[in-house]
Amino acid sequence: MSIARANRMTPYLFLAPAGLVLLIALFYPICYMIYASFLDWNPSQRIGEADWVGIRNYVKLFSDDAFRESMWVTIKFAAVVVTLEMIIGVGLALLLDRNIRGMSVLRTLFILPMMIAPIVVGLMWRYMYHPTVGIFNQTLTSWGFEPIPWLSDGSWAFASIIIADVWQWTPFIFILSLAALQSLPSSAIEASKIDGATGWQQIIYIKLPLMLPVLIVTLLLRLIDSFKVLEVILVMTNGGPGLSTEILSIRINRTASEFRELGEAAAMSNLLLIVLLILTFAMFIYNKAQELRAQRLRAAAEDTE
């Protein structure tokens, strides 16, 4: 083997162990799940004993009112939490993008919620939402208001899981937005100040447009993650009352564990995977478009020189 060929092969040899682990830990389970979605399979059978039913599981899902409701709850939950988290997170970043005493302490406090395990977050909020001994209803009662059925009423339960998710994941948006703000070119901001731009004008016409690439990637990352949330809602409400907080992840879990329909659960998992892949490819396409745009701008700048 020539030295040049050996040099070309060296990176692939180093990547081979990681590729093998990825193949075993990721691609094999996905292929297994895709195959299982075409079977009438329950936990009492081996997968080889299950009957082949083709696309029956998928057809059954789209005629299942409970599945459609879970999909709608998932979409609604993702849209609301991501919108609120983007507004609050970016707003906090803009507010705290200045020299403040104790800023390092504030940043540490802001990121603490997303460092807590999801199970702990679910238990913590469940106890705070308790109808009699929870801190929220105790506070409302002491102020003379009626207690709120946080987790026993469908509308309030949905609002409750949104509040918990926003509390936990707004710091993620805040940190990335603050990093984007602090990496903005100071020349553009100084030029806007010289031209007499107000603080709001700087935010609307300078800071937010320059932050847009980071904000779009951040939004897509949170959107992908919001479709996968499970533990917090499972601990807080277990999808209830009724189907008011049953997101797709909980529906998949119930279909596999309670209803013992592994084929249907695999079909649901595949549909969720397709949604996540679409969002992931959208993020990659956007990043690639940004790279091409940056290359064109650099080329245009070199031509002018």
Secondary structure, DSSP 8 states (H G I E B T S, - for coil): --HHHHHHHHHHHHHHHHHHHHIIIIIHHHHHHHHHTTEE--TTS-GGGSEE-TTHHHHHHHT-HHHHHHHHHHHHHHHHHHHHHHHHHHHHHHHS-S--TTHHHHHHHHHHHHHS-HHHHHHHHHHHT-TTTSHHHHHHHHTT-----TTTSHHHHHHHHHHHHHHHHHHHHHHHHHHHHHTS-HHHHHHHHHTT--HHHHIIIIIHHHHHHHHHHHHHHHHHHHHH--HHHHHHTTT-STTTT--HHHHHHHHHHTS--HHHHHHHHHHHHHHHHHHHHHHHHHHHHHHHHHHHHHHHHHHH-
